[in-house]
Amino acid sequence: MPPSLPSRPLAYGWALGLPLGIILALLVIEPTRLDFALADLFYRPGEGFIGAHSFFLEDVMHDRAKQAVIAVALLALAGFVASCLYRPWYGLRRRLGYLVLAMGLSTAIVTPLKALTAVHCPWDLTRYGGVETYTPLLAERAPTAKPGRCWPGGHASSGFTFFALYFLLRDRNRRLARLALVGALALGGLFSIGRMMQGAHFLSHNLWTALLDWLICLGCYRFMLYAPEVDEAPQTATELAP
């Protein structure tokens, strides 16, 4: 059943229009110069990327942090299963189901997109001591025996997947929702910078990740949790009509 109270109105111009506009801009104007400029800051000729051998970046910021995110997702899944079996928790099924689906899709989409796009990491490129030729996202890949697996950013999605918490909380506690949004942006940004310092991703890889995760969490929220005002319902139905 939908929530008993209506949701706060969605500002589609900001929530949907802005990220779609940024996506269009990224498709039209490939941010190659910015990507290389930032990657150059983290690269030392003859030595490699400054974070390549960092215990903190690899073992703590990457491995342990990813395990912590997986643990949160498993807890959400366990809660959803419990809400289906334990009657007093029946009212939580939709919200927990949303959390599981939104977080699951935000991270699960990464692997197939990596295989589909075959974009190389900075550390693969000749500019940074590798053997591969750089090609833009939408360009035909240069001949290679080892296709890339670096777009979008997998580790960044582990942070940006917490956009789901913002949407989970936006109709119940605005303050906590804002904290969740800031936290998701901070965590995803931190993970992004760490991997950029290691040469695993360009900035644009992680920006794409944030945009895709936001749209996934927004879409799941709109169809699973969003309960418009009564006078908003006809308009929403019209918008969704083919």
C-alpha positions in Angstrom: 0.0 0.0 0.0 1.2 3.6 -0.7 2.2 5.8 2.3 -0.7 7.3 4.2 0.6 10.8 3.8 1.4 12.5 0.4 4.9 13.0 -0.6 6.5 16.4 -0.9 6.2 17.6 -4.5 9.1 16.6 -6.8 10.8 19.4 -8.6 11.3 17.6 -11.9 13.3 20.4 -13.3 16.0 20.0 -10.8 15.7 16.3 -9.9 15.4 15.0 -13.5 16.1 17.9 -15.9 19.4 19.0 -14.4 21.1 15.5 -14.5 19.7 14.9 -18.0 21.1 18.2 -19.1 24.5 17.4 -17.7 24.4 14.0 -19.4 23.6 15.7 -22.7 26.5 18.2 -22.2 28.9 15.3 -21.5 27.8 13.6 -24.7 28.2 16.7 -26.8 31.4 18.1 -25.2 33.8 15.3 -24.1 35.7 16.7 -21.1 39.0 15.2 -22.2 41.1 18.2 -21.3 39.8 18.3 -17.8 40.2 14.6 -17.4 43.8 14.6 -18.5 44.6 17.8 -16.5 43.4 16.2 -13.3 45.0 12.8 -14.0 48.3 14.6 -14.7 48.2 16.1 -11.2 48.3 12.6 -9.7 50.9 11.1 -12.1 54.7 11.2 -11.7 56.6 10.3 -14.8 58.8 7.3 -14.2 57.0 6.5 -10.9 53.4 6.2 -11.8 50.3 7.4 -10.0 50.9 8.7 -6.5 48.2 6.5 -5.0 49.2 3.3 -6.9 50.9 1.7 -3.9 49.0 3.4 -1.1 47.8 0.9 1.6 45.2 3.4 2.8 43.7 4.0 -0.6 43.7 0.3 -1.7 43.1 -1.6 1.5 41.0 0.8 3.5 39.4 3.2 1.1 38.8 0.6 -1.6 38.5 -2.9 -0.1 37.3 -2.3 3.4 34.9 0.5 2.3 33.4 -1.7 -0.4 32.9 -4.4 2.2 31.1 -2.0 4.5 28.8 -0.9 1.7 28.0 -4.5 0.9 27.3 -5.1 4.6 24.8 -2.2 4.5 23.1 -3.7 1.4 22.9 -7.1 3.0 21.3 -5.6 6.1 18.7 -3.9 4.0 18.0 -7.2 2.2 17.7 -9.0 5.5 15.3 -6.4 6.7 13.2 -6.7 3.6 13.0 -10.5 4.0 12.1 -10.1 7.6 9.4 -7.5 6.8 7.8 -10.1 4.5 7.7 -12.8 7.2 7.2 -10.8 10.4 3.7 -9.3 10.5 4.6 -6.2 12.7 7.1 -5.2 10.0 4.7 -5.5 7.1 4.4 -1.7 6.8 8.2 -1.5 6.1 8.2 -3.8 3.1 7.8 -1.1 0.5 10.5 1.2 1.9 12.9 -1.6 2.5 12.2 -3.1 -0.9 12.9 0.3 -2.4 16.2 0.5 -0.6 17.3 -3.0 -1.8 16.2 -2.3 -5.4 17.7 1.1 -5.7 21.0 0.2 -4.2 21.1 -3.1 -6.1 20.5 -1.5 -9.5 22.9 1.4 -8.8 25.8 -1.0 -8.3 24.7 -3.9 -10.6 24.5 -1.6 -13.7 28.3 -0.9 -13.5 29.6 -4.3 -14.6 27.6 -4.7 -17.8 28.3 -1.0 -18.8 32.0 -1.6 -18.3 31.8 -4.6 -20.6 29.7 -2.7 -23.2 31.8 0.5 -23.4 35.3 -1.1 -23.0 36.8 2.2 -21.9 40.3 2.0 -20.6 41.6 3.3 -17.2 44.2 6.1 -17.1 46.8 3.6 -16.0 46.2 1.6 -19.2 47.1 4.5 -21.5 50.5 5.2 -23.1 50.4 8.8 -21.6 50.6 7.2 -18.2 53.0 4.3 -18.8 50.5 1.8 -20.3 50.2 0.5 -23.8 46.6 1.5 -24.8 45.4 4.4 -27.0 42.9 6.8 -25.5 39.6 7.0 -27.3 36.5 9.1 -26.2 33.5 7.4 -24.7 31.4 7.3 -27.9 34.3 6.8 -30.3 35.3 3.5 -31.9 37.9 1.7 -29.7 41.4 1.5 -31.0 42.5 -2.1 -31.7 43.5 -3.8 -28.5 44.0 -7.3 -27.1 42.6 -6.2 -23.7 39.4 -4.2 -23.7 39.1 -1.7 -20.9 36.7 -2.1 -18.0 36.7 1.4 -16.5 33.5 3.2 -17.4 31.6 4.0 -15.2 33.4 4.0 -11.9 32.6 0.9 -9.9 33.9 2.1 -6.6 32.3 5.5 -6.9 28.9 3.8 -7.3 29.5 2.3 -3.8 29.2 5.8 -2.4 26.7 7.3 -4.8 24.3 4.3 -4.2 23.4 6.0 -0.9 21.3 8.5 -2.9 18.7 5.9 -2.1 18.8 6.9 1.5 17.9 10.5 0.6 14.8 9.5 -1.3 13.9 7.0 1.4 13.9 9.8 4.0 12.7 12.8 2.0 9.0 12.4 2.9 9.7 11.5 6.5 12.5 13.6 7.9 13.8 16.4 5.7 16.8 17.1 7.9 18.0 13.5 7.8 17.3 13.3 4.1 19.6 16.3 3.5 22.3 14.8 5.6 21.9 11.5 3.6 22.3 13.5 0.4 25.3 15.3 1.5 26.8 12.0 2.9 26.2 10.2 -0.4 27.8 13.0 -2.4 30.8 13.2 0.1 31.3 9.4 0.1 31.0 9.0 -3.6 33.3 12.0 -4.1 35.9 10.6 -1.7 35.8 7.2 -3.3 36.2 8.9 -6.7 39.2 11.0 -5.7 40.9 8.0 -4.2 40.6 5.9 -7.4 41.7 8.9 -9.5 44.8 9.1 -7.4 45.4 5.5 -8.2 45.0 6.0 -11.9 41.8 3.8 -12.0 39.4 6.5 -13.4 39.1 9.9 -14.9 36.9 12.5 -13.3 34.2 12.1 -16.1 33.9 8.3 -15.3 32.9 9.1 -11.8 30.6 12.0 -12.8 28.8 9.7 -15.1 28.4 7.2 -12.2 26.9 9.8 -9.9 24.4 10.9 -12.6 23.3 7.3 -13.4 23.0 6.4 -9.8 20.9 9.5 -9.1 18.5 8.7 -12.0 18.2 5.1 -10.8 17.4 6.1 -7.2 15.0 8.8 -8.5 13.2 6.4 -10.8 12.7 3.7 -8.2 11.5 6.3 -5.7 9.0 7.8 -8.2 7.4 4.4 -8.9 7.7 2.8 -5.5 7.4 5.4 -2.8 6.2 8.7 -4.3 2.6 9.5 -3.3 1.4 12.7 -5.0 -1.3 15.0 -3.7 -4.8 14.1 -4.9 -5.0 17.0 -7.3 -1.5 16.1 -8.6 -2.5 12.6 -9.6 -4.3 13.4 -12.8 -1.4 15.5 -14.0 1.0 12.7 -13.2 -1.1 10.2 -15.0 -1.1 12.4 -18.0 2.6 12.8 -18.0 3.1 9.1 -17.9 0.6 8.4 -20.7 2.1 7.3 -24.0 
